[in-house]
Amino acid sequence: MGPNGSGKSTLIEAISWVLFGSGSVDRTDKEGIKRSGAGPNEDCSVSLIFELGGVQYQVKRTMRGKNLKADAQLLANGEVLASSERSVTSEVEKILGMDHRAFFLSVFARQKDLSALSALQPAERKKHIIRMLDLDVLQDVIDDIKRDKRDEENKLKFVSDQLLTADLRPKREVLEEERAALVEEISTLNHEMEEARRELERLKVELKKAKGSRDEVAAKEEEYRGRERRLAKKRAELEGLIRQRADLEKDIASLEQRLASLPELKARKEEYDELLKKKDAMEESRRAYERRKTLLESLERDEREIAIAEGNIAKYSEERRGLRDPQGSLAKVSENLGSLELEVQEAKERISVAETEVRGLQRDLEGLESKRLEIESLGPASVCPTCQRTLGDHHERLIATLDDQGKNIESSIMARNEEIRRWREELQIIQKRRDVLEDRKRKLQADDLRCRELDVLLEQVTRSLDSLKEHRASLIGQMDALGDVDFDEGAYQTVKERLLALRADAERFQALSGEAVRLPEMKDRKEDLCTSIELREDELIGMQADLAAVGYEEGDLKEAQERYANALRALEAGQGKVQEKIAAIHQVEKRLQDKDDAIAEIAEMERREKECARKVQELVKLERVMGDFKQNLMERITPTLSEIASELFDTMTDSRYGGIEVDENYEIQIYDGGEKYPLSRFSGGEGDLANLCLRLAISRVLADRSGNDMNFLVLDEIFGSQDQVRKRAIMETLNRLEKRFHQIVLITHIDDTKDMMSNVVTVKELDDGTSDLVV
């Protein structure tokens, strides 16, 4: 027992969860199972010990870590039966003979379930109770049988329709007629194919004659073309030699014309060679002149960089002297900041301690006020909750004493609040001083960093200045070593321009000098070409006579090839006719095979038709048997429920009524004065009592059917509409039911029922939202 929301029903959900897992409780996810407010790494676990059939079982289920990984273990008399979440759930279902749905229906009854039974329409109430009794599985089986019967009937009709043609003739008869016509057609095609093969043999003889004539003419044509090609090749050789002689005569005339300018080009070549020697001498002076010019430019650049470096040294030195010594000042400021930080921490600690004391005083004040209100409500005639004596005259004095204590505590709270205010003001002043020093510290840190940067810059610039001065001295030494250089740029350019003008003539002289030696050789080659041309002309006359002696005329081969092509086309046409007849025979044979396959399919369909008809007859018989079985079972269960519920109702009402009866729609009728009346005639408490008796009867039937000695019943908030007399009657009845249900758990928030219970567990909610038990 305990107030609403304290966690009473959660205990039953914990039992269901440890037995059957997460799917057995009404939670949206695993987080809903874990206690609200628990840390992410805390485990969530339930351990349950129960005895059944002389065996003591212990089952434990746990969720661990952030991912809430589930684990479970089941022991029987200390030995492990299962050690994983699924295997434990499966083993528990085997031991209890039911899953979590059957468990709740058989052992768990709630007030809302009781009122729901009377609120439903007859058909819905019957459906609901059948589902509670787990009898709806029979209807599911019958529905499956009906569905299978409809499927087989549809298959039978489909197969029967497939055995008839569109005009309702048997397909087997039509197929056999078509098969006989195809056999006759194959015989006719075989006769036509033999005639086509005889014609094909005659065409092969004609083709062989045409091929012989074509090959003979082709041989003459090949010899003729060979001699013709050799004649053309010889003619081409002659024409090539004539062209070579003409080209050579042109080259000789051109070379003789070019050689006429050779003396003038020789003079220009000699002038070109002299200018080359003069240019080489002038380039040596030019290189020394360019080197001195480069050294002078480098010296001027060093002078500029030396002046810049000396300026930077002066600027950095001036800035460094202006910063003085920030490191020393920084140490003093840091020391003062540390002292102020200690003062800030001490002030905060004093304020925190004082605020804690104020909160404690406020809780004491609230406790005194609650106690004062409790005593004031009790009055002078009440008993003191501490010493159990009548208050009497002490009532007023006790209230006055509590008022004085409350005023003292209020004065203490005001004094401590004043101290807290004063300490907060001091804390603000200290924090402002600390902020000023922190600004000063940041400024000194920036100055110190700048000093270190300037020291590094001064060292770098000084090293650079020394390096520049050494480089300047080296450049001056190199210029002194070179001395004065005499170089005329204009004369140098004049020589280069004249060399450029003479280069083409010098190169042309070199080329003509090499060609002059070729002139005698070219004249000798011309004489050889004239002799070769005379020989080729004599050979050409003889080859023309040999070509005429072959006896081949243009067009002979083409005519022979056309005769062969015509014979070949005639043969291919004959072969085509034979292939057409073969293809036609194959097509008709395929159609004949298709007819044979169709006849075989018809035979298979006729077999399936008989099989479907047999299955339909069997399913009709099975549907009738299962319907009769369900009706018989329903007729036997309803009297059993009426008998058990009526006995309970008679006991709980002290035989005021003649009992109750449950009709075929599971609607409750109450006997009063020998007459049956509907439940609506009676009060709400009597209606709830009748529904409770029916619910207990259902639990007894389910417990008997489970095959296990469960002896366990949970009733959640069933006293809502009952008066004190009915509550006591219900308790007395439940006490008598202990022979059947050895362990009955009632969940209630009604305080006055505890005296009627043999064992009481009080559930209360703590300040942190968790619940605690008091036995």
C-alpha positions in Angstrom: 0.0 0.0 0.0 0.9 3.6 -0.5 -0.2 6.9 -2.1 -0.8 7.2 -5.8 2.4 7.5 -7.8 4.6 6.1 -5.0 5.6 3.1 -7.2 3.3 0.2 -6.1 2.5 -1.1 -9.5 6.1 -0.7 -10.5 6.9 -3.6 -8.3 4.6 -5.9 -10.3 6.1 -4.5 -13.6 9.6 -5.3 -12.1 8.5 -8.9 -11.6 7.1 -9.1 -15.2 10.4 -7.6 -16.6 12.7 -9.9 -14.7 10.7 -13.0 -15.8 9.8 -12.0 -19.5 12.1 -9.1 -20.5 11.5 -5.6 -22.0 8.5 -6.6 -24.2 6.4 -7.5 -21.2 6.2 -4.0 -19.7 4.4 -0.9 -21.0 7.5 1.2 -21.8 8.5 3.0 -25.0 12.2 2.1 -24.7 14.9 0.8 -22.4 15.4 4.2 -20.9 11.8 4.0 -19.6 12.7 0.9 -17.6 15.7 2.4 -15.9 15.0 4.5 -12.8 14.5 8.2 -13.5 17.5 10.3 -12.4 20.0 7.4 -12.5 23.5 8.1 -13.9 24.4 7.0 -17.4 26.9 4.3 -16.1 24.7 2.9 -13.4 23.3 -0.6 -13.8 19.6 -1.4 -13.8 18.8 -4.8 -12.3 16.0 -6.9 -10.8 16.4 -10.2 -8.9 13.5 -12.5 -8.1 13.4 -15.8 -6.1 10.3 -18.0 -6.4 9.3 -21.6 -5.7 7.3 -23.8 -8.0 6.8 -27.5 -8.0 9.3 -28.0 -5.1 12.1 -26.2 -7.0 13.5 -22.9 -5.9 14.3 -20.6 -8.8 16.4 -17.4 -8.9 16.2 -15.2 -11.9 18.2 -12.0 -12.4 18.0 -9.5 -15.4 20.3 -6.5 -15.8 20.9 -3.6 -18.2 24.5 -2.2 -18.1 26.3 0.9 -19.3 25.3 3.8 -21.6 24.0 1.4 -24.3 21.9 -0.5 -21.7 23.2 -3.9 -22.8 20.8 -6.5 -21.5 21.9 -9.7 -19.7 20.1 -12.4 -17.6 20.7 -15.5 -15.6 18.4 -18.3 -14.3 19.3 -20.7 -11.4 17.4 -23.8 -10.2 18.3 -25.0 -6.8 21.6 -23.1 -7.2 22.5 -24.6 -10.7 22.6 -22.4 -13.8 19.7 -23.2 -16.3 20.2 -20.3 -18.7 22.6 -17.3 -19.0 21.5 -15.0 -21.8 18.5 -12.7 -22.2 16.6 -14.8 -24.8 17.4 -18.2 -23.3 16.3 -17.0 -19.8 13.0 -15.7 -21.2 12.4 -19.0 -23.1 13.2 -21.2 -20.1 10.9 -19.1 -17.8 8.0 -19.5 -20.3 8.6 -23.3 -20.3 8.7 -23.4 -16.4 5.5 -21.3 -16.0 3.7 -22.8 -19.0 2.8 -19.3 -20.3 4.2 -16.1 -21.9 4.0 -12.6 -20.4 0.5 -12.0 -22.0 -0.9 -15.2 -20.4 0.8 -14.4 -17.1 -1.0 -11.0 -16.9 -4.3 -12.4 -17.9 -4.2 -15.3 -15.4 -2.7 -13.7 -12.3 -3.2 -9.9 -12.7 -6.5 -8.1 -12.2 -7.0 -4.2 -12.1 -9.9 -2.0 -11.3 -10.0 -0.6 -14.9 -10.2 -4.2 -16.3 -13.2 -5.0 -14.0 -15.2 -1.9 -15.1 -14.3 -2.5 -18.7 -16.0 -5.9 -18.6 -19.4 -4.3 -17.9 -18.9 -1.3 -20.2 -18.4 -3.4 -23.3 -21.2 -4.4 -25.7 -22.1 -8.1 -25.6 -20.2 -9.0 -28.7 -17.1 -7.0 -27.6 -17.3 -8.4 -24.0 -17.5 -12.0 -25.4 -14.5 -11.3 -27.7 -12.5 -9.7 -24.8 -13.1 -12.7 -22.4 -12.4 -15.3 -25.1 -9.1 -13.5 -25.6 -8.4 -13.5 -21.8 -9.2 -17.2 -21.7 -6.8 -17.6 -24.7 -9.7 -19.3 -26.6 -9.4 -17.0 -29.6 -6.7 -19.4 -30.9 -9.5 -21.8 -31.8 -11.2 -19.2 -33.9 -7.9 -18.4 -35.5 -7.5 -22.1 -36.5 -11.1 -22.2 -37.8 -10.4 -19.0 -39.8 -7.2 -20.5 -41.2 -9.2 -23.6 -42.3 -11.8 -21.5 -44.0 -9.2 -19.5 -45.7 -7.4 -22.7 -46.9 -10.8 -24.0 -48.1 -11.5 -20.8 -50.1 -8.0 -21.0 -51.6 -8.5 -24.7 -52.6 -12.0 -23.9 -54.1 -10.5 -21.1 -56.1 -7.7 -23.4 -57.3 -10.3 -26.1 -58.2 -12.4 -23.6 -60.2 -9.2 -22.2 -61.9 -8.0 -25.6 -62.9 -11.5 -26.7 -64.2 -11.8 -23.6 -66.3 -8.3 -24.3 -67.8 -9.5 -27.7 -69.0 -12.1 -26.1 -71.4 -11.8 -23.9 -74.5 -13.6 -20.7 -75.0 -16.5 -22.5 -76.6 -16.6 -25.0 -73.6 -15.1 -27.9 -75.5 -12.6 -30.2 -73.7 -9.1 -29.0 -74.5 -7.8 -32.6 -74.7 -10.2 -33.4 -77.6 -9.3 -30.2 -79.5 -5.5 -30.8 -79.0 -5.7 -34.4 -80.3 -7.6 -33.3 -83.5 -4.9 -30.6 -84.1 -2.1 -33.1 -83.5 -3.5 -35.5 -86.3 -3.6 -32.6 -88.8 0.1 -31.8 -88.0 1.2 -35.4 -88.6 -0.5 -35.3 -92.1 1.2 -32.0 -92.9 4.7 -33.5 -92.1 4.1 -36.3 -94.5 3.3 -33.9 -97.4 6.4 -31.7 -96.6 8.7 -34.8 -96.7 7.6 -35.7 -100.3 8.1 -32.1 -101.5 11.6 -32.0 -99.9 12.7 -35.2 -101.9 11.8 -33.5 -105.2 13.8 -30.4 -104.2 16.9 -32.5 -103.4 16.8 -34.2 -106.9 16.7 -30.7 -108.6 19.6 -29.6 -106.4 21.9 -32.4 -107.7 21.2 -31.4 -111.3 22.2 -27.8 -110.5 25.5 -28.9 -108.9 26.5 -30.6 -112.3 25.8 -27.3 -114.2 27.9 -25.3 -111.6 30.8 -27.6 -112.0 30.9 -27.1 -115.9 30.7 -23.3 -115.5 33.5 -23.3 -112.9 35.8 -25.2 -115.4 35.2 -22.7 -118.2 35.8 -19.8 -115.8 39.1 -21.2 -114.5 40.5 -21.7 -118.1 39.7 -18.1 -119.1 41.1 -16.9 -115.7 44.4 -18.6 -116.4 44.8 -16.9 -119.8 43.8 -13.6 -118.2 46.4 -14.0 -115.4 49.2 -14.7 -118.0 48.0 -11.7 -120.1 48.0 -9.4 -117.1 51.4 -10.6 -116.0 53.0 -9.7 -119.4 51.1 -6.5 -119.4 52.5 -5.5 -116.0 56.0 -6.4 -117.1 55.6 -4.2 -120.2 54.2 -1.3 -118.2 57.1 -1.7 -115.7 59.7 -1.6 -118.6 58.0 1.5 -120.1 58.0 3.2 -116.7 61.8 2.4 -116.4 62.4 4.0 -119.7 60.4 7.1 -118.8 62.2 7.4 -115.5 65.7 7.3 -117.2 64.6 10.0 -119.7 63.4 12.2 -116.7 66.7 11.6 -114.9 68.7 12.7 -118.0 66.6 15.9 -118.3 67.0 16.7 -114.6 70.8 16.1 -114.7 71.2 18.4 -117.7 69.4 21.2 -115.7 71.6 20.6 -112.7 74.8 20.9 -114.8 73.7 24.2 -116.3 72.7 25.6 -112.9 76.0 24.6 -111.2 78.1 26.2 -114.1 76.1 29.4 -113.6 76.7 29.5 -109.8 80.4 28.8 -110.1 80.9 32.0 -112.0 80.5 34.1 -108.7 83.1 32.0 -106.8 86.1 34.6 -107.0 84.0 37.5 -105.5 82.7 35.2 -102.7 86.3 34.2 -101.8 87.3 37.8 -101.1 84.3 38.3 -98.8 85.2 35.0 -96.9 88.7 36.3 -96.2 87.3 39.6 -94.8 84.9 37.6 -92.6 87.7 35.5 -91.0 89.7 38.7 -90.1 86.7 40.3 -88.4 86.1 37.2 -86.3 89.6 37.4 -84.9 89.2 41.1 -84.0 85.8 40.4 -82.3 87.3 37.7 -80.0 90.0 40.2 -78.8 87.4 42.9 -78.1 85.1 40.5 -76.1 87.9 39.9 -73.5 88.0 43.7 -72.7 84.2 43.7 -72.7 84.0 41.0 -70.0 86.4 42.9 -67.7 84.3 46.1 -68.2 81.0 44.3 -67.3 82.7 42.8 -64.2 83.8 46.3 -62.9 80.3 47.6 -63.6 78.6 44.8 -61.6 81.0 45.3 -58.6 80.2 49.0 -58.5 76.4 48.4 -58.4 76.9 45.9 -55.6 79.0 48.4 -53.6 76.3 51.1 -54.0 73.6 48.6 -52.8 75.7 47.7 -49.7 76.1 51.4 -48.8 72.3 51.8 -48.8 71.7 48.7 -46.6 74.4 49.8 -44.1 72.7 53.1 -43.7 69.3 51.4 -43.1 70.8 49.0 -40.5 72.5 51.8 -38.6 69.1 53.7 -38.5 67.2 50.6 -37.2 69.8 50.1 -34.4 69.3 53.6 -33.3 65.5 53.3 -33.4 65.3 49.9 -31.5 67.8 51.2 -28.9 65.7 54.3 -28.2 62.5 52.2 -27.8 64.3 49.7 -25.5 65.5 52.4 -23.2 61.9 53.8 -23.0 60.5 50.5 -21.7 62.9 50.3 -18.7 62.5 47.1 -16.5 58.9 45.6 -16.9 60.0 42.2 -15.5 60.6 43.6 -11.9 57.2 45.4 -11.9 55.5 42.3 -13.2 56.7 40.2 -10.2 55.4 42.7 -7.7 51.9 42.9 -9.4 51.7 39.0 -9.6 52.5 38.8 -5.9 49.7 41.4 -5.0 47.2 39.5 -7.3 47.9 36.2 -5.4 47.1 37.9 -2.1 43.8 39.3 -3.5 42.8 35.9 -4.9 43.2 34.4 -1.5 41.0 37.1 0.0 38.3 36.4 -2.7 38.3 32.7 -2.0 38.0 33.3 1.8 35.1 35.7 1.2 33.3 33.3 -1.0 33.7 30.4 1.5 32.3 32.6 4.3 29.3 33.5 2.1 28.8 29.8 1.2 28.9 28.6 4.8 26.5 31.3 5.9 24.0 30.5 3.0 24.2 26.8 4.0 23.3 27.8 7.6 20.4 29.9 6.4 19.0 27.0 4.4 19.3 24.7 7.4 17.5 27.3 9.6 14.8 27.6 7.0 14.3 23.8 7.0 14.1 23.9 10.8 11.6 26.7 10.6 9.4 24.7 8.1 9.6 21.7 10.4 8.5 23.7 13.4 5.6 25.2 11.4 4.5 21.8 10.2 4.7 20.4 13.7 2.7 23.5 15.0 0.0 23.0 12.5 -0.2 19.3 13.3 -0.5 19.9 17.0 -3.0 22.8 16.5 -5.2 20.5 14.3 -5.1 17.8 17.0 -6.6 20.0 19.7 -6.3 19.9 23.5 -8.1 16.5 23.7 -5.5 14.7 21.4 -2.6 12.5 22.3 0.9 13.8 22.1 2.7 12.1 19.2 5.9 11.8 21.3 4.8 10.7 24.8 1.3 9.3 23.9 -0.3 11.4 26.7 -3.4 13.7 26.5 -2.2 17.3 25.7 -4.9 19.2 27.8 -3.5 22.4 29.2 -0.1 21.7 27.6 -1.7 22.3 24.1 -1.5 26.1 24.3 1.9 26.1 26.0 3.3 23.8 23.4 2.0 26.0 20.6 3.5 29.1 22.3 6.8 27.4 22.8 6.9 26.4 19.1 6.1 30.1 18.2 9.0 31.4 20.3 11.4 28.9 18.7 10.2 29.9 15.3 10.8 33.7 16.1 14.3 32.9 17.3 15.1 31.0 14.1 13.7 33.9 12.0 16.0 36.4 13.9 19.0 34.1 13.3 18.1 34.0 9.6 17.9 37.8 9.4 21.2 38.2 11.2 23.0 35.7 8.9 21.4 37.4 5.8 22.8 40.8 6.9 26.3 39.3 7.3 26.0 37.7 3.9 25.0 41.1 2.4 28.0 42.8 4.1 30.4 40.2 2.9 29.1 40.4 -0.6 29.9 44.1 -0.7 33.4 43.5 0.6 33.8 40.8 -2.1 32.8 43.3 -4.8 35.5 45.8 -3.6 38.2 43.1 -3.6 37.2 41.9 -7.0 37.4 45.5 -8.5 41.0 45.8 -7.0 41.8 42.5 -8.5 40.5 43.6 -12.0 42.7 46.7 -11.9 45.8 44.7 -11.0 45.0 42.2 -13.7 44.9 45.0 -16.3 48.3 46.3 -15.0 49.7 42.7 -15.2 48.5 42.3 -18.9 50.2 45.7 -19.8 53.5 44.7 -18.1 53.4 41.3 -19.8 53.0 43.0 -23.2 56.0 45.4 -22.4 58.2 42.5 -21.3 57.4 40.6 -24.5 58.3 43.7 -26.5 61.6 44.1 -24.7 62.6 40.5 -25.6 61.6 41.1 -29.2 63.7 44.3 -29.4 66.7 42.5 -27.9 66.4 39.9 -30.6 66.0 42.5 -33.3 69.1 44.5 -32.1 71.2 41.3 -32.2 70.0 40.4 -35.7 70.5 43.9 -37.1 74.0 44.2 -35.6 75.1 40.9 -37.1 73.7 42.0 -40.5 75.6 45.3 -40.3 78.9 43.6 -39.6 78.3 41.2 -42.5 77.5 44.2 -44.9 80.7 46.0 -43.9 82.8 42.9 -44.6 81.1 42.5 -48.0 81.8 46.2 -48.8 85.5 45.8 -48.1 85.6 42.7 -50.3 84.0 44.6 -53.2 86.5 47.5 -52.9 89.4 45.0 -53.0 88.1 43.3 -56.2 87.7 46.7 -58.0 91.2 47.7 -57.1 92.5 44.4 -58.5 90.7 45.0 -61.9 92.1 48.5 -62.3 91.1 50.8 -65.2 89.5 49.0 -68.3 89.6 50.4 -71.9 86.6 49.2 -74.0 84.9 50.9 -77.0 81.2 49.7 -77.2 80.6 51.5 -80.6 83.5 49.8 -82.3 82.5 46.5 -80.9 78.9 46.9 -82.3 80.3 47.9 -85.8 82.4 44.7 -86.0 79.4 42.6 -85.0 77.1 44.2 -87.6 79.7 43.7 -90.4 80.2 40.0 -89.4 76.4 39.6 -89.6 76.4 41.1 -93.2 79.2 38.8 -94.4 78.1 35.6 -92.8 75.8 34.5 -95.7 78.4 35.1 -98.4 81.0 33.2 -96.4 78.7 30.2 -95.9 77.8 30.3 -99.6 81.5 30.3 -100.6 82.0 27.2 -98.4 79.0 25.4 -100.1 80.1 26.3 -103.7 83.7 25.2 -103.1 82.3 21.7 -102.2 80.0 21.6 -105.3 82.7 22.5 -107.9 84.3 19.1 -107.6 81.0 17.5 -108.5 80.8 19.0 -112.1 82.9 16.3 -113.9 81.1 13.5 -112.1 77.7 14.8 -113.3 78.8 14.9 -116.9 80.0 11.3 -116.8 76.6 10.2 -115.3 74.8 11.9 -118.2 76.7 9.7 -120.8 75.7 6.5 -118.9 72.0 7.5 -118.9 72.0 7.9 -122.7 73.3 4.4 -123.2 70.7 2.9 -120.8 67.8 4.6 -122.6 68.8 3.0 -126.0 68.8 -0.5 -124.4 65.4 -0.1 -122.7 63.8 1.0 -126.0 64.9 -2.2 -127.8 63.5 -4.5 -124.9 60.1 -2.7 -125.0 59.6 -3.6 -128.7 60.1 -7.3 -128.0 57.7 -7.4 -125.0 54.9 -5.9 -127.0 55.1 -8.8 -129.5 55.0 -11.4 -126.7 51.8 -9.8 -125.2 49.8 -10.2 -128.5 50.8 -13.9 -128.7 48.7 -14.9 -125.5 45.3 -15.0 -127.4 43.2 -13.2 -124.7 40.6 -10.5 -125.5 39.2 -8.0 -123.0 35.7 -9.2 -121.6 36.4 -12.9 -122.0 36.9 -13.4 -118.2 33.9 -11.3 -117.3 31.6 -13.3 -119.5 32.9 -16.6 -118.0 32.4 -15.2 -114.4 28.8 -14.2 -115.2 28.0 -17.8 -116.4 29.5 -19.2 -113.2 27.6 -16.7 -111.0 24.3 -17.6 -112.7 24.9 -21.3 -112.1 25.9 -20.5 -108.4 22.7 -18.5 -107.9 20.6 -21.3 -109.3 22.3 -23.8 -107.0 21.8 -21.5 -103.9 18.1 -21.1 -104.9 17.8 -24.9 -105.0 19.5 -25.2 -101.6 17.2 -22.5 -100.3 14.1 -24.5 -101.3 15.5 -27.6 -99.6 16.2 -25.6 -96.4 12.7 -24.1 -96.5 11.2 -27.6 -96.6 13.5 -28.7 -93.7 12.6 -25.6 -91.7 8.9 -26.1 -92.4 9.2 -29.7 -91.3 11.0 -28.6 -88.1 8.4 -26.0 -87.4 5.5 -28.4 -87.8 7.4 -31.0 -85.7 7.9 -28.3 -83.0 4.2 -27.5 -83.2 3.5 -31.2 -82.9 5.8 -31.3 -79.8 4.0 -28.3 -78.3 0.7 -30.2 -78.8 2.2 -33.2 -77.0 3.4 -31.0 -74.2 0.0 -29.3 -74.0 -1.7 -32.7 -73.8 0.7 -33.7 -71.0 -0.1 -30.4 -69.2 -3.8 -31.2 -69.5 -3.2 -34.6 -68.0 -1.3 -32.9 -65.0 -4.1 -30.4 -64.6 -6.7 -33.2 -64.6 -4.7 -34.8 -61.8 -4.5 -31.5 -59.9 -8.3 -31.1 -60.4 -8.9 -34.4 -58.6 -6.4 -33.5 -55.8 -8.0 -30.1 -55.2 -11.5 -31.7 -55.1 -10.2 -34.1 -52.5 -8.6 -31.3 -50.4 -11.8 -29.2 -50.5 -13.8 -32.2 -49.1 -11.2 -32.7 -46.3 -11.2 -29.0 -45.3 -15.1 -29.0 -45.2 -15.0 -31.9 -42.8 -12.2 -30.3 -40.7 -14.1 -26.9 -40.5 -17.2 -28.7 -39.2 -15.2 -30.7 -36.6 -13.3 -27.7 -35.3 -16.5 -25.6 -35.1 -18.2 -28.4 -33.1 -15.1 -28.6 -30.8 -15.1 -24.8 -30.2 -18.8 -24.8 -29.5 -18.5 -27.7 -27.1 -15.5 -26.1 -25.3 -17.4 -22.7 -25.0 -20.5 -24.5 -23.6 -18.4 -26.2 -20.9 -16.4 -23.1 -19.9 -19.4 -20.8 -19.4 -21.0 -23.0 -16.7 -17.6 -23.4 -15.0 -17.1 -19.6 -14.9 -20.7 -19.2 -13.6 -20.2 -21.8 -10.8 -16.9 -20.3 -9.6 -18.0 -16.6 -9.9 -21.4 -17.4 -8.2 -19.7 -19.1 -5.2 -17.4 -16.1 -4.7 -20.2 -13.6 -5.1 -22.3 -15.5 -2.6 -19.5 -15.5 0.0 -18.6 -11.8 -0.5 -22.3 -10.6 -0.2 -22.9 -12.9 2.9 -25.5 -14.8 0.9 -27.7 -11.7 0.4 -28.2 -12.7 -3.3 -28.8 -16.0 -4.8 -25.6 -16.0 -6.8 -24.8 -14.9 -10.3 -24.9 -16.5 -13.8 -22.8 -15.9 -16.9 -24.8 -16.3 -20.2 -23.4 -17.3 -23.6 -22.3 -13.6 -24.2 -20.5 -13.6 -20.9 -23.0 -11.0 -19.5 -23.6 -11.2 -15.8 -27.1 -11.9 -14.3 -27.6 -11.6 -10.5 -30.2 -13.7 -8.7 -32.3 -11.6 -6.3 -35.4 -13.1 -4.6 -35.3 -16.1 -7.0 -35.3 -13.9 -10.1 -32.4 -13.1 -12.5 -31.7 -9.4 -13.1 -29.1 -7.6 -15.3 -26.1 -6.0 -13.7 -27.4 -2.5 -14.5 -30.2 -2.9 -11.8 -27.6 -2.9 -9.0 -25.3 -0.3 -7.5 -21.8 0.4 -8.8 -20.1 -1.4 -5.9 -22.2 -4.5 -6.4 -21.4 -4.4 -10.1 -17.6 -4.1 -9.4 -17.9 -7.0 -6.9 -19.7 -9.2 -9.5 -17.0 -8.3 -12.2 -14.3 -9.1 -9.6 -15.8 -12.5 -9.0 -15.9 -13.2 -12.8 -12.3 -12.0 -13.1 -11.2 -14.3 -10.2 -13.0 -17.2 -11.9 -11.2 -16.5 -15.1 -7.8 -16.5 -13.2 -8.7 -19.8 -11.6 -9.6 -21.4 -15.0 -6.4 -20.0 -16.6 -4.3 -21.2 -13.6 -5.8 -24.7 -13.9 -5.2 -24.8 -17.6 -1.5 -23.8 -17.3 -0.6 -27.2 -15.8 1.5 -25.5 -13.1 0.7 -24.9 -9.5 1.1 -21.1 -9.9 -0.8 -20.2 -6.6 -0.1 -16.5 -7.3 -2.7 -13.7 -7.8 -2.3 -9.8 -8.0 -5.2 -7.5 -7.5 -4.5 -3.8 -8.3 -6.8 -1.1 -6.8 -10.0 -3.2 -6.6 -11.5 -1.5 -3.5 -12.3 1.8 -5.2 -16.2 1.5 -5.1 -16.6 -0.8 -2.1 -17.8 0.2 1.4 -16.1 -1.0 4.6 -18.4 -4.0 4.9 -17.8 -5.1 1.3 -14.0 -4.6 1.7 -14.0 -6.9 4.7 -16.2 -9.5 2.9 -13.8 -9.4 -0.1 -10.8 -9.8 2.3 -12.5 -12.7 4.1 -13.2 -14.4 0.7 -9.6 -13.9 -0.4 -8.4 -15.4 2.9 -10.5 -18.5 2.1 -9.0 -18.5 -1.4 -5.5 -19.0 0.0 -6.1 -22.7 -0.3 -6.2 -22.2 -4.1 -4.0 -19.0 -4.4 -1.3 -19.4 -1.7 0.1 -15.9 -2.4 -2.3 -13.1 -3.1 -0.9 -9.5 -3.6 -3.2 -6.5 -3.3 -2.2 -3.1 -4.4 -4.1 -0.2 -2.8 -3.8 3.4 -1.7 -6.7 3.0 0.8 -5.1 3.2 4.3 -8.0 1.5 6.3 -7.5 -1.8 4.5 -4.2 -2.6 6.2 -5.9 -4.0 9.3 -7.6 -6.6 7.1 -4.3 -7.9 5.7 -1.9 -10.4 7.2 1.2 -8.8 5.7 1.6 -5.1 4.8 4.4 -3.5 2.7 4.2 0.3 2.6 5.7 2.1 -0.4 6.7 5.7 0.0 8.3 8.2 -2.4 11.6 9.8 -1.1 12.7 13.4 -1.8 15.0 12.4 -4.6 12.2 10.7 -6.6 13.1 7.1 -5.6 10.8 4.8 -3.6 11.4 2.9 -0.4 9.6 -0.1 1.3 8.6 -0.4 4.9 7.5 -3.9 6.1 
